[in-house]
Amino acid sequence: MFLTTARKKFDVYIRLTRLDKPIGILLLLWPTLWALLIAANGRPDWFVVLIFVVGTVLMRSAGCVMNDVADHKFDGYVERTQYRPLPNKEASRKEAYLLAAALSLLAFALVNLLNLLTVQLSFLALFLAITYPLTKRFFAMPQAYLGIAFGFGIPMAFAAINNEVPTVAWLLLLANVFWAVAYDTEYAMVDRDDDLKIGIRSSAITFGRYDIAAVMMCYVATLLLLAIAGAHMHMNAYYYAGLIAAAFTAVYHYSLIKNRDRTNCFKAFLGNNWFGLFVFGGVALNYLT
């Protein structure tokens, strides 16, 4: 009986932290890996890489829990989220707070193995993670805030390796903001009708009938900023080949979202893993050749 109860509770926590849906981890991880490779000229300390990978998993999981706490009154009215643990009464808010705190403390313990600048930046990263869910109440474009929160591993990676945050780190972070607006608008297009009913703000609602054009413009801005960063760092042709492959991914996403079909919009969102992977591949090949 105890083992059965423990197994059920473990399953609830897995769903609460979204560890059963790793796309969010990947969307945080790819920009962080870009930054780690670039900051170390292709030869990062693998212990530092391990800290960032585990820390990314922990903070994304904590962020999901905090998001569900903030949205617990609304998720039950949204088709895609109505069966999450909090609206479904499988977990209490107290459990959720304790779980988020434990995950955050574990992540902070890892960061403390790095230099002081990285530790200082981690406080800002935590603030962004905690406050992001609240922006959906008053900010017309919470996806832009999400882009900063999801991309803050970039300046932290440069800080950890070089003990400074150069201009290129901020270019990469800005590129990540536009990328996050693109993919999270695709995600928000799935929930637009429900969000309108319950008063949640999103970029899909803000862009309105220009949503598809806005998504594609954000992809263009992302790739342009990455190209500028590449020129600043004197990257070779393999880097730009990665950007071209990512561009073809964005074009494919247009074919998915152009009719605003919910299933295809969600498919486009999931496909951003390939966008991030292609950019990473270009960065990696730049240093391997």
C-alpha positions as CSV (number, residue, x, y, z in Angstrom):
1,M,0.0,0.0,0.0
2,F,2.8,2.4,0.9
3,L,4.7,1.7,-2.3
4,T,1.5,2.2,-4.4
5,T,0.8,5.5,-2.7
6,A,4.4,6.6,-3.1
7,R,4.4,5.6,-6.7
8,K,1.2,7.6,-7.4
9,K,2.6,10.7,-5.6
10,F,5.9,10.4,-7.6
11,D,3.9,10.4,-10.8
12,V,2.0,13.5,-9.6
13,Y,5.3,15.3,-9.0
14,I,6.7,14.2,-12.3
15,R,3.7,15.8,-14.0
16,L,3.8,18.9,-11.8
17,T,7.4,19.5,-12.8
18,R,6.7,18.5,-16.4
19,L,9.6,16.1,-16.5
20,D,7.3,13.9,-18.6
21,K,7.4,16.7,-21.2
22,P,11.1,17.5,-21.8
23,I,10.5,20.1,-24.6
24,G,10.8,22.9,-22.1
25,I,14.1,21.7,-20.8
26,L,15.5,21.5,-24.3
27,L,14.3,25.1,-25.2
28,L,16.2,26.3,-22.1
29,L,19.2,24.1,-22.7
30,W,20.0,24.8,-26.3
31,P,20.8,28.6,-25.8
32,T,22.8,27.7,-22.7
33,L,24.8,25.2,-24.6
34,W,25.4,27.7,-27.4
35,A,26.8,30.1,-24.8
36,L,28.9,27.6,-23.0
37,L,30.6,26.5,-26.3
38,I,31.1,30.1,-27.5
39,A,32.4,31.4,-24.1
40,A,35.0,28.6,-24.0
41,N,36.0,28.7,-27.7
42,G,34.6,25.3,-28.2
43,R,36.3,23.7,-25.2
44,P,34.1,24.1,-22.1
45,D,35.0,22.6,-18.8
46,W,32.7,19.5,-18.7
47,F,32.1,20.0,-14.9
48,V,30.7,23.4,-15.7
49,V,28.6,22.0,-18.5
50,L,27.2,19.3,-16.1
51,I,26.3,22.0,-13.5
52,F,24.4,24.0,-16.1
53,V,22.6,21.0,-17.6
54,V,21.5,19.7,-14.2
55,G,20.7,23.3,-13.1
56,T,18.6,23.9,-16.2
57,V,16.5,20.8,-15.4
58,L,16.1,21.8,-11.8
59,M,15.1,25.4,-12.6
60,R,12.8,24.5,-15.4
61,S,11.0,22.0,-13.1
62,A,10.8,24.6,-10.3
63,G,9.5,27.2,-12.9
64,C,6.7,24.8,-14.0
65,V,5.6,24.2,-10.4
66,M,5.6,28.0,-9.7
67,N,3.7,28.6,-13.0
68,D,1.0,26.0,-11.9
69,V,0.7,27.6,-8.5
70,A,0.1,31.0,-10.1
71,D,-2.4,29.6,-12.6
72,H,-4.2,27.1,-10.3
73,K,-7.4,29.1,-10.5
74,F,-7.3,29.2,-14.3
75,D,-5.9,25.9,-15.5
76,G,-9.1,24.0,-14.8
77,Y,-10.9,26.2,-17.4
78,V,-8.3,25.6,-20.2
79,E,-8.7,22.5,-22.3
80,R,-5.0,21.7,-22.4
81,T,-4.3,22.2,-18.7
82,Q,-7.5,21.1,-17.0
83,Y,-6.0,17.8,-15.8
84,R,-2.8,19.2,-14.3
85,P,-2.2,18.1,-10.6
86,L,-3.3,21.3,-8.9
87,P,-6.6,22.0,-10.6
88,N,-7.3,18.2,-10.4
89,K,-6.6,18.2,-6.6
90,E,-3.9,15.6,-6.9
91,A,-1.5,17.9,-5.1
92,S,-1.9,20.8,-2.7
93,R,-0.4,24.3,-3.1
94,K,1.6,23.7,0.0
95,E,3.2,20.6,-1.6
96,A,3.8,22.7,-4.7
97,Y,5.5,25.5,-2.8
98,L,7.7,23.0,-0.9
99,L,8.7,21.2,-4.1
100,A,9.6,24.4,-5.9
101,A,11.6,25.6,-3.0
102,A,13.5,22.3,-2.8
103,L,14.3,22.3,-6.5
104,S,15.5,26.0,-6.3
105,L,17.7,25.3,-3.3
106,L,19.3,22.3,-5.1
107,A,20.0,24.5,-8.2
108,F,21.4,27.2,-5.9
109,A,23.7,24.7,-4.3
110,L,25.1,23.8,-7.7
111,V,25.6,27.5,-8.7
112,N,27.6,28.0,-5.5
113,L,30.2,25.7,-7.0
114,L,30.9,28.4,-9.6
115,N,32.3,32.0,-9.3
116,L,30.8,34.9,-7.5
117,L,29.5,36.7,-10.6
118,T,27.6,33.6,-11.6
119,V,26.1,33.3,-8.1
120,Q,25.0,37.0,-8.2
121,L,23.4,36.5,-11.6
122,S,21.5,33.5,-10.3
123,F,19.5,35.7,-8.0
124,L,18.2,37.6,-11.0
125,A,17.5,34.4,-12.8
126,L,15.5,33.2,-9.8
127,F,13.6,36.5,-9.7
128,L,12.7,36.1,-13.4
129,A,11.5,32.5,-13.0
130,I,9.3,33.4,-10.0
131,T,7.8,36.5,-11.6
132,Y,7.2,35.3,-15.1
133,P,3.8,33.6,-14.3
134,L,2.5,36.9,-12.9
135,T,3.2,38.8,-16.1
136,K,0.3,37.0,-17.8
137,R,-2.0,39.0,-15.6
138,F,-1.0,42.5,-16.8
139,F,1.7,42.3,-19.5
140,A,0.5,42.2,-23.1
141,M,3.6,40.2,-24.2
142,P,4.6,37.8,-21.4
143,Q,6.4,35.8,-24.0
144,A,9.1,38.5,-24.2
145,Y,9.6,38.2,-20.4
146,L,9.8,34.5,-20.8
147,G,12.5,34.9,-23.4
148,I,14.7,36.7,-20.9
149,A,13.9,34.2,-18.2
150,F,14.6,31.2,-20.5
151,G,17.7,32.8,-21.9
152,F,19.4,33.9,-18.7
153,G,21.6,30.9,-18.8
154,I,23.4,32.7,-21.6
155,P,25.0,35.5,-19.5
156,M,25.4,33.1,-16.6
157,A,27.4,30.7,-18.9
158,F,29.8,33.5,-20.0
159,A,30.1,34.6,-16.4
160,A,31.0,31.1,-15.2
161,I,33.7,30.6,-17.9
162,N,35.1,34.0,-18.4
163,N,34.0,35.9,-15.2
164,E,32.5,38.6,-17.4
165,V,29.5,39.1,-19.6
166,P,30.6,40.5,-23.0
167,T,28.5,42.2,-25.7
168,V,28.0,38.9,-27.6
169,A,26.3,37.4,-24.6
170,W,23.6,40.1,-24.7
171,L,23.2,39.7,-28.5
172,L,22.6,36.0,-27.9
173,L,20.1,36.8,-25.1
174,L,18.3,39.2,-27.4
175,A,18.1,36.6,-30.1
176,N,16.7,34.2,-27.6
177,V,14.0,36.7,-26.6
178,F,12.8,36.9,-30.2
179,W,13.0,33.1,-30.6
180,A,11.0,32.6,-27.4
181,V,8.3,35.1,-28.6
182,A,8.1,33.0,-31.8
183,Y,7.8,29.6,-30.3
184,D,5.7,30.6,-27.3
185,T,3.3,32.5,-29.6
186,E,2.8,29.2,-31.5
187,Y,2.1,27.6,-28.1
188,A,-0.3,30.5,-27.1
189,M,-2.2,30.1,-30.4
190,V,-3.3,26.7,-29.0
191,D,-4.9,28.3,-26.0
192,R,-6.1,31.6,-27.4
193,D,-9.8,30.9,-27.2
194,D,-9.5,29.7,-23.6
195,D,-7.2,32.6,-22.6
196,L,-9.7,35.1,-24.0
197,K,-12.5,33.6,-21.8
198,I,-10.5,33.7,-18.6
199,G,-8.6,37.0,-19.1
200,I,-5.1,35.6,-19.5
201,R,-2.8,37.8,-21.7
202,S,-0.6,36.4,-24.4
203,S,1.3,37.4,-27.5
204,A,-1.2,35.4,-29.6
205,I,-4.0,37.7,-28.3
206,T,-1.9,40.9,-28.6
207,F,-0.8,40.2,-32.2
208,G,-4.4,39.2,-33.2
209,R,-4.8,38.6,-36.9
210,Y,-1.1,39.5,-37.4
211,D,0.0,36.6,-35.2
212,I,1.5,34.5,-38.1
213,A,3.4,37.4,-39.5
214,A,4.7,38.3,-36.1
215,V,5.9,34.8,-35.5
216,M,7.8,34.8,-38.8
217,M,9.3,38.2,-38.1
218,C,10.5,37.0,-34.8
219,Y,12.2,34.1,-36.4
220,V,13.8,36.5,-38.9
221,A,15.0,38.7,-36.0
222,T,16.4,35.7,-34.2
223,L,18.4,34.5,-37.1
224,L,19.6,38.1,-38.0
225,L,20.9,38.6,-34.4
226,L,22.6,35.2,-34.4
227,A,24.2,36.1,-37.8
228,I,25.4,39.5,-36.3
229,A,26.8,37.6,-33.3
230,G,28.5,35.2,-35.6
231,A,30.1,38.0,-37.6
232,H,31.3,39.6,-34.3
233,M,32.9,36.3,-33.3
234,H,34.3,35.6,-36.9
235,M,32.4,32.3,-37.1
236,N,33.0,30.1,-40.2
237,A,30.6,28.7,-42.8
238,Y,29.5,25.8,-40.7
239,Y,27.9,28.2,-38.2
240,Y,25.9,29.9,-40.9
241,A,24.9,26.6,-42.3
242,G,23.4,25.8,-39.0
243,L,21.5,29.1,-39.2
244,I,20.2,28.2,-42.7
245,A,19.0,24.9,-41.4
246,A,17.2,26.7,-38.6
247,A,15.7,29.0,-41.1
248,F,14.2,26.1,-43.1
249,T,12.7,24.8,-39.8
250,A,11.0,28.2,-39.4
251,V,9.7,28.0,-42.9
252,Y,8.2,24.6,-42.1
253,H,6.6,26.1,-39.0
254,Y,4.9,28.6,-41.2
255,S,3.3,25.7,-43.1
256,L,2.0,24.4,-39.8
257,I,0.6,27.6,-38.3
258,K,-0.8,29.3,-41.4
259,N,-4.3,27.9,-40.8
260,R,-4.1,28.4,-37.1
261,D,-5.0,24.7,-36.4
262,R,-4.5,24.0,-32.7
263,T,-2.8,20.6,-33.3
264,N,-0.4,22.0,-35.9
265,C,0.4,25.1,-33.9
266,F,1.4,22.8,-31.0
267,K,3.4,20.6,-33.4
268,A,5.3,23.8,-34.6
269,F,6.0,24.7,-31.0
270,L,7.5,21.2,-30.4
271,G,9.5,21.5,-33.6
272,N,11.6,24.4,-32.1
273,N,13.8,21.7,-30.5
274,W,15.2,21.2,-34.1
275,F,15.7,25.0,-34.5
276,G,17.8,25.1,-31.3
277,L,19.6,21.9,-32.3
278,F,20.6,23.2,-35.7
279,V,22.0,26.4,-34.2
280,F,23.9,24.3,-31.7
281,G,25.2,22.1,-34.5
282,G,26.5,25.1,-36.4
283,V,28.3,26.4,-33.3
284,A,29.8,23.0,-32.5
285,L,31.0,22.4,-36.1
286,N,32.5,25.9,-36.1
287,Y,34.9,24.8,-33.4
288,L,35.5,21.3,-34.6
289,T,36.7,22.4,-38.0
